[in-house]
Amino acid sequence: MAEQRTRDSIWITALTLTRQGQAVTPDGVAEKTGASTRTVRETLNVMSDTPFLQRDLANDGTVRFLAGDGIVTV
């Protein structure tokens, strides 16, 4: 089996949480995965170019990511 890399962990964490209806932030995902905030931010931005995540700007200016059209939420 292939070794799970840092960006794999970011993808899995972000997709799991957003599928459960939660919004994710770069800081929150970095805390859960142990990855740097910069790597998480870059990865989440790439993911938001796919149907899996959508980028959202909260009222307080915080960037967060929500489930995209390609995700079935539970």
C-alpha positions in Angstrom: 0.0 0.0 0.0 1.2 3.5 -0.8 2.4 5.8 2.0 0.0 8.6 2.9 1.6 11.9 2.3 0.9 15.3 3.9 -1.3 16.5 1.1 -3.2 13.2 1.2 -3.9 13.9 4.9 -5.1 17.4 4.0 -7.5 16.1 1.3 -8.9 13.3 3.5 -9.4 15.6 6.5 -11.0 18.4 4.4 -13.3 16.1 2.6 -14.3 14.2 5.7 -15.2 17.3 7.6 -17.0 19.1 4.8 -18.9 15.9 4.0 -20.2 16.0 7.6 -21.5 19.6 6.9 -18.6 21.4 8.6 -16.7 24.4 7.2 -12.9 24.0 7.3 -10.3 26.7 7.6 -6.6 26.4 6.8 -5.7 26.8 10.5 -8.1 24.1 11.6 -6.9 21.6 9.0 -3.3 22.4 9.8 -4.0 21.7 13.5 -5.6 18.3 12.7 -3.0 17.1 10.2 0.2 18.6 11.6 0.9 20.2 8.2 2.1 23.8 7.8 -0.7 26.4 7.4 0.9 27.4 4.1 0.8 23.9 2.7 -2.8 23.5 3.9 -3.8 26.8 2.4 -2.3 25.9 -1.0 -3.9 22.5 -1.0 -7.3 23.8 -0.1 -7.1 26.4 -2.8 -6.3 23.7 -5.3 -9.2 21.6 -4.0 -11.5 24.6 -4.5 -10.7 24.4 -8.2 -12.4 21.0 -8.2 -16.1 20.2 -7.6 -15.2 18.9 -4.1 -14.7 22.2 -2.2 -15.9 25.7 -2.6 -14.1 28.7 -1.2 -16.3 31.0 1.0 -15.5 34.3 2.7 -17.2 34.6 6.1 -18.6 37.9 7.4 -15.5 38.5 9.6 -13.2 38.1 6.6 -12.2 34.5 7.4 -11.6 32.3 4.4 -13.3 28.9 4.9 -14.1 26.0 2.7 -17.4 24.2 2.3 -18.5 21.0 0.5 -18.8 21.6 -3.2 -21.3 20.2 -5.6 -19.2 17.0 -6.1 -19.7 16.0 -2.4 -22.6 14.2 -1.0 -23.2 15.4 2.6 -24.6 13.1 5.3 
